[in-house]
């Protein structure tokens, strides 16, 4: 009986060892290039979408400009730039970087009005106008700083500031400016 137990153990180990061999390498059926490369429909992780723009190093009025948008002229209140991107791509780029205001967009023109950016002086608004031409898109940015509104205590003081009584009559008819 001892011999039968030893024979059964040896046979069991032999069978278990045969199932644990290394998998064989594919041979000759497929070219190596098809095995090593991912399918062509898979995009790389760092691939940009069709209207996605990357932030560049240049800024205008505190707004980071996209890479590929070249500043052509810079004045204290205006910045003019051009690039080869579409109007829609620029709208998608600027929208999350601007606060408040409004945007109007068509196929070839877009305008941001009364927008602000963090870090600008108080009462400063930006206007951004995008225009597509044959070969490029032109960006015109302007900055306007409004004087602060006076702090008036009540409605009668506001009327006096405007030169009127609370009834809407002129306070001083000799000064009709």
ROSE-4610 file (N, C-alpha, C; in Angstrom, 1 decimal, always signed):
// ROSE-4610
residu = [X/X/X/X/X/X/X/X/X/X/X/X/X/X/X/X/X/X/X/X/X/X/X/X/X/X/X/X/X/X/X/X/X/X/X/X/X/X/X/X/X/X/X/X/X/X/X/X/X/X/X/X/X/X/X/X/X/X/X/X/X/X/X/X/X/X/X/X/X/X/X/X/X/X/X/X/X/X/X/X/X/X/X/X/X/X/X/X/X/X/X/X/X/X/X/X/X/X/X/X/X/X/X/X/X/X/X/X/X/X/X/X/X/X/X/X/X/X/X/X/X/X/X/X/X/X/X/X/X/X/X/X/X/X/X/X/X/X/X/X/X/X/X/X/X/X/X/X/X/X/X/X/X/X/X/X/X/X/X/X/X/X/X/X/X/X/X/X/X/X/X/X/X/X/X/X/X/X/X/X/X/X/X/X/X/X/X/X/X/X/X/X/X/X/X/X/X/X/X/X/X/X/X/X/X/X/X/X/X/X/X/X/X/X/X/X/X/X/X/X/X/X/X/X/X/X/X/X/X/X/X/X/X/X/X/X/X/X/X/X/X/X/X/X/X/X/X/X/X/X/X/X/X/X/X/X/X/X/X/X/X/X/X/X/X/X/X/X/X/X/X/X/X/X/X/X/X/X/X/X/X/X/X/X/X/X/X/X/X/X/X/X/X/X/X/X/X/X/X/X/X/X/X/X/X/X/X/X/X/X/X/X/X/X/X/X/X/X/X/X/X/X/X/X/X/X/X/X/X/X/X/X/X/X/X/X/X/X/X/X/X/X/X/X/X/X/X/X/X/X/X/X/X/X/X/X/X/X/X/X/X/X/X/X/X/X/X/X/X/X/X/X/X/X/X/X/X/X/X/X/X/X/X/X/X/X/X/X/X/X/X/X/X/X/X/X/X/X/X/X/X/X/X/X/X/X/X/X/X/X/X/X/X/X/X/X/X/X/X/X/X/X/X/X/X/X/X/X/X/X/X/X/X/X/X/X/X/X/X/X/X/X/X/X/X/X/X/X/X/X/X/X/X/X/X/X/X/X/X/X/X/X/X/X/X/X/X/X/X/X/X/X/X/X/X/X/X/X/X/X/X/X/X/X/X/X/X/X/X/X/X/X/X/X/X/X/X/X/X/X/X/X/X/X/X/X/X/X/X/X/X/X/X/X/X/X/X/X/X/X/X/X/X/X/X/X/X/X/X/X/X]
num = [1/1/1/2/2/2/3/3/3/4/4/4/5/5/5/6/6/6/7/7/7/8/8/8/9/9/9/10/10/10/11/11/11/12/12/12/13/13/13/14/14/14/15/15/15/16/16/16/17/17/17/18/18/18/19/19/19/20/20/20/21/21/21/22/22/22/23/23/23/24/24/24/25/25/25/26/26/26/27/27/27/28/28/28/29/29/29/30/30/30/31/31/31/32/32/32/33/33/33/34/34/34/35/35/35/36/36/36/37/37/37/38/38/38/39/39/39/40/40/40/41/41/41/42/42/42/43/43/43/44/44/44/45/45/45/46/46/46/47/47/47/48/48/48/49/49/49/50/50/50/51/51/51/52/52/52/53/53/53/54/54/54/55/55/55/56/56/56/57/57/57/58/58/58/59/59/59/60/60/60/61/61/61/62/62/62/63/63/63/64/64/64/65/65/65/66/66/66/67/67/67/68/68/68/69/69/69/70/70/70/71/71/71/72/72/72/73/73/73/74/74/74/75/75/75/76/76/76/77/77/77/78/78/78/79/79/79/80/80/80/81/81/81/82/82/82/83/83/83/84/84/84/85/85/85/86/86/86/87/87/87/88/88/88/89/89/89/90/90/90/91/91/91/92/92/92/93/93/93/94/94/94/95/95/95/96/96/96/97/97/97/98/98/98/99/99/99/100/100/100/101/101/101/102/102/102/103/103/103/104/104/104/105/105/105/106/106/106/107/107/107/108/108/108/109/109/109/110/110/110/111/111/111/112/112/112/113/113/113/114/114/114/115/115/115/116/116/116/117/117/117/118/118/118/119/119/119/120/120/120/121/121/121/122/122/122/123/123/123/124/124/124/125/125/125/126/126/126/127/127/127/128/128/128/129/129/129/130/130/130/131/131/131/132/132/132/133/133/133/134/134/134/135/135/135/136/136/136/137/137/137/138/138/138/139/139/139/140/140/140/141/141/141/142/142/142/143/143/143/144/144/144/145/145/145/146/146/146/147/147/147/148/148/148/149/149/149/150/150/150/151/151/151/152/152/152/153/153/153/154/154/154/155/155/155/156/156/156/157/157/157/158/158/158/159/159/159/160/160/160/161/161/161/162/162/162/163/163/163/164/164/164/165/165/165/166/166/166/167/167/167/168/168/168/169/169/169/170/170/170/171/171/171/172/172/172/173/173/173/174/174/174/175/175/175/176/176/176/177/177/177]
x = [+0.8/+0.0/+0.9/+2.0/+2.9/+3.4/+3.5/+3.9/+2.8/+1.6/+0.5/+0.4/+0.6/+0.5/+1.6/+2.8/+3.9/+3.7/+3.2/+2.9/+1.8/+0.8/-0.3/+0.3/+1.1/+1.7/+2.6/+3.4/+4.3/+3.5/+2.4/+1.6/+0.9/+0.4/-0.2/+0.7/+1.9/+2.9/+3.3/+3.4/+3.7/+2.6/+1.3/+0.2/+0.1/+0.3/+0.3/+1.4/+2.5/+3.7/+3.5/+2.8/+2.6/+1.7/+0.7/-0.2/+0.4/+1.6/+2.1/+3.3/+3.3/+4.4/+4.2/+5.2/+5.1/+4.3/+3.5/+2.7/+3.7/+3.3/+4.2/+4.0/+5.0/+5.0/+4.4/+3.6/+2.9/+4.0/+3.7/+4.7/+4.1/+4.7/+4.6/+3.2/+2.1/+0.8/+0.6/+1.0/+0.8/+2.1/+2.2/+3.5/+3.7/+4.9/+5.2/+4.6/+4.5/+4.0/+2.5/+1.7/+0.4/+0.3/+1.2/+1.2/+1.6/+2.6/+3.2/+2.4/+1.7/+1.1/-0.4/-0.9/-2.3/-3.1/-4.4/-5.3/-5.3/-5.4/-5.3/-6.4/-7.5/-8.6/-8.3/-7.4/-7.0/-6.2/-6.6/-5.9/-4.9/-3.8/-2.9/-3.5/-3.0/-3.6/-3.5/-2.4/-2.2/-2.7/-3.7/-4.2/-5.2/-5.1/-6.1/-7.3/-8.5/-9.7/-9.7/-10.7/-10.6/-10.7/-11.4/-11.4/-10.8/-9.9/-9.2/-7.9/-7.6/-6.4/-5.7/-4.4/-3.5/-3.1/-3.1/-2.7/-1.2/-1.0/+0.3/+1.0/+2.1/+2.8/+2.4/+1.9/+1.5/+0.2/+0.0/-1.2/-1.6/-2.9/-3.4/-4.5/-4.3/-5.2/-5.4/-4.4/-4.6/-5.1/-5.5/-6.1/-5.0/-4.8/-3.8/-4.2/-3.4/-3.7/-3.3/-4.1/-3.7/-2.5/-1.8/-0.6/-1.0/-0.2/-0.5/-1.2/-1.6/-2.2/-1.1/-0.7/+0.4/-0.1/+0.5/+0.1/+0.8/+0.0/+0.6/+0.8/-0.1/+0.0/-0.5/+0.1/-0.3/-0.2/-1.4/-1.6/-2.1/-2.1/-2.6/-4.0/-4.9/-6.3/-6.7/-5.8/-6.2/-5.0/-5.4/-4.5/-5.0/-4.2/-4.6/-3.7/-4.4/-3.6/-4.3/-3.5/-4.0/-3.5/-4.3/-3.9/-4.7/-4.3/-4.9/-6.1/-6.5/-7.6/-8.9/-10.0/-11.3/-11.9/-13.0/-13.7/-14.3/-14.9/-15.5/-14.5/-13.3/-12.2/-11.8/-11.7/-11.3/-12.4/-13.7/-14.8/-14.7/-14.5/-14.4/-13.2/-12.1/-10.9/-11.2/-11.7/-11.9/-13.0/-14.1/-15.3/-15.0/-14.2/-14.0/-13.0/-12.3/-11.3/-11.8/-13.1/-13.7/-14.9/-15.2/-16.3/-17.3/-18.6/-19.7/-19.9/-20.6/-20.8/-21.6/-21.5/-22.2/-21.4/-21.8/-21.1/-22.2/-21.8/-22.6/-21.7/-22.1/-21.2/-22.0/-21.3/-21.8/-20.6/-20.8/-19.7/-18.4/-18.5/-17.2/-17.0/-17.9/-17.7/-18.2/-17.5/-18.0/-17.5/-18.3/-18.0/-18.3/-17.4/-17.6/-17.7/-18.7/-18.9/-19.1/-18.5/-18.6/-18.2/-17.1/-16.5/-15.3/-15.0/-13.9/-13.0/-11.9/-10.9/-10.4/-10.2/-9.6/-8.3/-8.1/-6.8/-6.9/-7.9/-8.0/-8.5/-8.1/-8.6/-10.1/-10.6/-12.1/-12.7/-13.9/-14.6/-14.0/-13.2/-12.6/-13.3/-13.7/-14.4/-13.6/-13.7/-13.1/-14.1/-13.7/-14.5/-13.6/-14.0/-13.2/-14.0/-13.4/-14.1/-13.2/-13.8/-13.1/-13.7/-12.9/-13.3/-12.5/-13.2/-12.5/-12.3/-11.1/-10.8/-10.4/-9.9/-9.6/-8.6/-7.5/-6.4/-6.2/-6.9/-6.6/-7.8/-7.7/-8.8/-8.1/-8.8/-8.3/-9.0/-8.2/-8.7/-8.4/-9.4/-9.3/-9.8/-8.9/-9.3/-9.2/-10.2/-10.2/-10.5/-9.9/-10.1/-10.7/-11.8/-12.4/-12.5/-12.0/-12.2/-13.2/-14.3/-15.3/-15.1/-15.4/-15.2/-16.2/-15.8/-16.7/-18.0/-19.1/-20.3/-20.2/-20.7/-20.7/-21.6/-21.1/-21.9/-22.8/-24.1/-25.1/-26.0/-26.4/-27.1/-28.5/-29.2/-30.6/-31.1/-32.4/-32.9/-32.9/-33.2/-33.1/-31.7/-30.7/-29.3/-29.0/-29.5/-29.3/-29.9/-31.1/-31.8/-31.0/-30.5/-29.7/-28.4/-27.8/-26.5/-26.8/-28.0/-28.4/-28.9/-29.0/-29.5/-31.0/-31.7/-33.1/-33.7/-34.9/-35.6/-36.3/-36.7/-37.4/-38.6/-39.2/-40.3/-39.9/-38.6/-38.1/-37.9/-38.0/-37.8/-36.4/-35.9/-34.6/-34.3/-33.2/-32.8/-32.4/-31.5/-31.0/-31.1/-32.1/-32.4/-31.2/-30.3/-29.2/-28.1/-28.1/-27.1/-27.7/-28.1/-28.7/-27.7/-26.7/-25.7/-26.1]
y = [-1.2/+0.0/+1.3/+1.2/+2.3/+2.6/+1.7/+1.9/+2.6/+2.3/+2.9/+4.4/+4.7/+6.1/+6.9/+6.4/+7.1/+7.3/+6.3/+6.4/+7.5/+7.5/+8.5/+9.9/+10.1/+11.4/+11.9/+11.0/+11.3/+11.7/+10.9/+11.2/+12.5/+12.8/+14.1/+15.3/+15.2/+16.3/+16.4/+15.4/+15.4/+16.1/+15.8/+16.5/+18.0/+18.3/+19.7/+20.5/+20.0/+20.7/+21.0/+20.1/+20.3/+21.4/+21.8/+22.9/+24.3/+24.4/+25.6/+26.1/+25.6/+26.1/+27.5/+28.1/+29.5/+29.5/+30.5/+30.6/+30.7/+30.1/+30.1/+31.5/+31.9/+33.2/+32.9/+33.9/+33.8/+33.6/+32.7/+32.5/+32.8/+33.6/+33.8/+34.1/+34.0/+34.2/+35.7/+36.6/+38.0/+38.7/+39.8/+40.5/+41.2/+41.5/+42.0/+43.4/+44.2/+45.6/+45.5/+44.5/+44.5/+44.1/+43.3/+42.9/+44.0/+44.9/+45.9/+47.2/+47.6/+48.9/+48.8/+49.9/+49.9/+50.1/+49.8/+50.0/+51.5/+51.8/+53.2/+54.1/+53.5/+54.3/+54.9/+54.3/+54.8/+56.0/+57.1/+58.4/+58.5/+59.1/+59.3/+60.1/+59.9/+60.6/+62.1/+62.6/+64.1/+64.7/+64.0/+64.5/+65.7/+66.8/+67.9/+67.6/+68.1/+68.0/+69.0/+68.9/+69.8/+71.3/+71.7/+73.1/+73.4/+72.6/+72.8/+73.5/+74.6/+75.4/+75.3/+75.4/+75.4/+76.8/+77.0/+78.3/+78.6/+79.8/+80.2/+81.0/+81.7/+82.4/+83.9/+84.4/+85.8/+86.1/+87.3/+87.8/+89.1/+89.4/+90.7/+91.1/+92.1/+92.6/+91.5/+90.7/+89.6/+88.3/+88.3/+87.1/+86.3/+85.1/+84.3/+84.1/+84.3/+84.1/+82.7/+82.1/+80.8/+80.7/+79.6/+79.4/+79.5/+80.2/+80.4/+81.7/+82.5/+83.8/+84.8/+85.5/+86.5/+87.9/+88.6/+90.0/+90.8/+91.6/+92.4/+93.9/+94.4/+95.7/+95.7/+96.5/+96.6/+98.1/+98.5/+99.9/+99.8/+100.9/+100.9/+100.3/+100.6/+100.2/+99.2/+98.9/+98.0/+97.0/+95.8/+94.8/+94.2/+94.1/+93.4/+92.2/+91.1/+89.8/+89.1/+88.1/+87.3/+85.9/+84.9/+83.5/+82.7/+81.5/+80.7/+79.8/+80.0/+79.2/+79.8/+79.0/+79.4/+80.3/+81.1/+81.9/+81.0/+79.9/+79.1/+78.5/+78.1/+77.6/+78.7/+79.9/+81.0/+81.3/+81.2/+81.4/+80.3/+79.1/+78.0/+78.2/+78.8/+79.1/+80.2/+81.3/+82.5/+82.3/+81.6/+81.6/+81.2/+80.1/+79.8/+80.7/+81.6/+82.5/+83.9/+84.1/+85.4/+85.3/+86.4/+86.4/+87.4/+87.1/+88.0/+88.4/+89.5/+89.9/+89.0/+89.2/+88.4/+88.1/+87.1/+86.7/+86.5/+87.0/+86.8/+86.1/+85.0/+84.3/+83.9/+84.1/+83.5/+82.7/+82.3/+81.5/+82.3/+83.6/+84.3/+85.5/+85.7/+86.9/+86.5/+86.9/+86.8/+88.0/+88.3/+89.5/+89.1/+89.4/+89.3/+90.8/+91.1/+92.5/+92.5/+93.5/+93.8/+92.6/+92.0/+90.8/+91.3/+90.6/+90.9/+89.7/+89.9/+88.9/+89.1/+88.1/+88.2/+88.9/+89.9/+90.6/+92.0/+92.3/+93.6/+94.6/+95.9/+96.9/+97.0/+97.5/+97.6/+98.4/+98.1/+98.9/+98.8/+97.8/+97.6/+96.5/+96.8/+95.8/+95.6/+94.4/+94.1/+93.9/+94.2/+93.8/+93.1/+91.9/+91.1/+90.9/+91.3/+91.1/+90.2/+89.1/+88.1/+88.1/+88.2/+88.3/+87.3/+86.4/+85.5/+86.2/+86.1/+86.6/+85.3/+85.5/+84.4/+83.4/+83.9/+83.0/+83.0/+83.9/+84.0/+84.6/+84.6/+85.2/+86.4/+87.5/+88.7/+88.9/+89.2/+89.4/+90.9/+91.6/+93.0/+93.0/+93.3/+93.4/+94.8/+95.3/+96.7/+96.6/+97.5/+97.6/+99.0/+99.1/+100.3/+100.3/+101.4/+101.5/+102.7/+102.3/+103.3/+103.9/+105.2/+105.8/+105.1/+105.0/+104.4/+105.3/+104.6/+105.3/+106.0/+107.3/+107.9/+107.2/+107.2/+106.6/+107.7/+107.6/+108.6/+108.0/+108.7/+108.1/+107.7/+108.5/+108.2/+108.6/+108.4/+108.7/+110.2/+111.0/+112.5/+113.0/+112.4/+112.7/+112.4/+111.2/+110.8/+111.8/+112.3/+113.3/+114.6/+115.0/+116.2/+116.1/+114.9/+114.7/+114.9/+114.5/+114.7/+116.1/+116.9/+118.3/+118.5/+117.5/+117.5/+117.4/+117.8/+117.6/+116.2/+115.6/+114.3/+114.3/+115.5/+115.5/+115.5/+115.6/+115.7/+117.1/+118.1/+119.5/+119.9/+120.8/+121.3/+122.1/+121.8/+122.6/+124.0/+124.1/+125.4/+125.6/+126.4/+126.5/+127.3/+127.9/+128.6/+127.7/+126.5/+125.5/+124.2/+124.3/+123.2/+122.6/+121.9/+121.2/+119.9]
z = [+0.0/+0.0/+0.0/+0.6/+0.6/-0.7/-1.6/-2.9/-3.7/-3.5/-4.2/-3.8/-2.5/-2.1/-2.7/-2.7/-3.4/-4.8/-5.5/-6.9/-7.2/-6.4/-6.5/-6.3/-5.3/-5.1/-6.2/-6.7/-7.9/-9.1/-9.3/-10.5/-10.3/-9.1/-8.9/-9.1/-8.6/-8.8/-10.3/-11.0/-12.4/-13.2/-12.9/-13.6/-13.2/-11.9/-11.5/-12.1/-12.3/-12.9/-14.3/-15.0/-16.5/-16.8/-15.9/-16.1/-15.8/-15.2/-14.7/-15.6/-16.8/-17.7/-18.2/-18.7/-19.2/-20.5/-20.7/-22.0/-23.2/-24.2/-25.4/-26.1/-26.8/-27.5/-28.9/-29.3/-30.6/-31.7/-32.6/-33.7/-35.0/-35.8/-37.2/-37.8/-37.0/-37.6/-37.9/-36.9/-37.1/-37.1/-37.9/-37.9/-36.6/-36.2/-34.9/-34.7/-35.8/-35.7/-35.2/-35.6/-35.1/-33.7/-33.2/-31.8/-30.8/-31.3/-30.4/-30.4/-31.5/-31.5/-31.1/-30.4/-30.1/-31.4/-31.3/-32.5/-32.9/-34.2/-34.6/-34.1/-33.6/-33.1/-31.7/-31.0/-29.7/-29.8/-29.1/-29.2/-28.0/-28.2/-27.0/-25.9/-24.7/-23.6/-23.7/-24.2/-24.3/-25.6/-26.3/-27.5/-27.3/-28.0/-27.9/-28.7/-28.2/-29.0/-30.1/-31.0/-32.2/-31.9/-30.8/-30.5/-29.2/-28.7/-27.4/-27.7/-26.9/-27.0/-25.6/-25.7/-24.6/-24.1/-22.8/-22.3/-22.6/-23.1/-23.4/-22.3/-22.5/-21.5/-21.5/-22.6/-22.7/-22.1/-21.6/-20.9/-21.5/-21.4/-21.8/-20.7/-20.0/-18.9/-17.9/-17.6/-16.6/-17.2/-18.5/-19.1/-19.8/-19.4/-20.2/-21.6/-22.5/-24.0/-24.4/-25.3/-25.7/-26.6/-26.5/-27.3/-28.8/-29.6/-31.0/-31.3/-30.3/-30.4/-30.2/-31.3/-31.2/-31.0/-30.0/-29.8/-30.8/-31.5/-32.6/-32.1/-31.3/-30.8/-29.4/-28.5/-27.1/-26.7/-26.2/-25.7/-24.3/-23.5/-22.2/-22.0/-23.0/-22.9/-24.0/-24.9/-26.0/-26.3/-26.7/-27.1/-28.4/-29.5/-30.7/-30.9/-31.2/-31.4/-32.6/-33.2/-34.2/-34.0/-34.6/-34.5/-35.6/-35.8/-36.8/-36.3/-35.0/-34.4/-34.8/-34.7/-35.0/-34.0/-34.3/-33.4/-32.2/-32.6/-31.6/-30.6/-31.1/-30.2/-29.2/-29.7/-28.8/-27.8/-28.2/-27.2/-26.1/-26.5/-25.6/-24.6/-25.2/-24.4/-23.3/-23.8/-23.0/-21.9/-22.3/-21.4/-20.0/-19.7/-18.3/-17.6/-18.3/-17.7/-17.4/-17.8/-17.7/-16.7/-16.0/-15.1/-15.5/-15.2/-15.5/-16.9/-17.2/-18.6/-19.4/-20.7/-21.7/-22.9/-23.7/-24.9/-26.0/-27.2/-28.4/-29.4/-30.0/-30.9/-32.2/-33.3/-34.6/-35.2/-36.4/-37.1/-37.2/-37.5/-37.8/-36.9/-35.9/-35.0/-33.6/-32.6/-31.2/-30.4/-29.4/-28.5/-27.1/-26.2/-24.8/-24.3/-23.6/-23.1/-21.6/-21.0/-19.5/-18.7/-19.1/-18.4/-17.5/-16.5/-15.6/-15.4/-14.8/-14.5/-13.1/-12.4/-11.0/-11.1/-10.2/-10.1/-10.8/-11.5/-12.1/-11.1/-11.3/-10.4/-10.3/-9.2/-9.0/-10.1/-10.5/-11.5/-12.9/-13.2/-14.5/-15.2/-16.5/-17.3/-18.6/-19.2/-20.4/-21.5/-22.7/-23.9/-24.8/-25.3/-26.2/-27.5/-28.6/-29.9/-30.8/-31.3/-32.1/-33.5/-34.5/-35.9/-36.8/-37.5/-38.4/-39.8/-40.3/-41.7/-42.5/-43.7/-44.5/-43.9/-43.4/-42.9/-41.4/-40.7/-39.2/-38.5/-37.2/-36.4/-35.6/-35.7/-35.0/-33.7/-32.6/-31.3/-30.9/-30.5/-30.0/-28.6/-27.6/-26.2/-25.8/-25.1/-24.5/-23.0/-22.3/-20.8/-20.5/-19.7/-19.3/-17.8/-17.2/-15.7/-15.5/-14.8/-14.5/-13.1/-13.0/-11.6/-10.6/-9.4/-8.4/-8.2/-8.0/-7.7/-6.3/-6.2/-4.9/-3.9/-2.7/-1.6/-1.0/-1.4/-0.9/+0.1/+1.1/+2.2/+1.9/+1.1/+0.9/-0.5/-0.9/-2.2/-2.4/-1.4/-1.6/-2.0/-1.4/-1.7/-3.1/-3.6/-5.0/-6.0/-5.6/-6.5/-6.5/-5.3/-5.2/-6.0/-6.0/-6.8/-8.3/-8.7/-10.1/-10.4/-9.4/-9.6/-9.6/-9.0/-9.0/-7.6/-7.4/-6.2/-6.3/-5.1/-5.2/-6.1/-6.4/-7.3/-8.8/-9.0/-10.4/-11.0/-10.1/-10.6/-10.4/-11.3/-11.3/-10.1/-9.4/-8.2/-8.5/-9.5/-9.8/-11.3/-11.8/-13.2/-14.0/-13.2/-13.9/-14.3/-13.7/-14.1/-14.7/-15.9/-16.7/-17.5/-16.9/-17.7/-18.1]
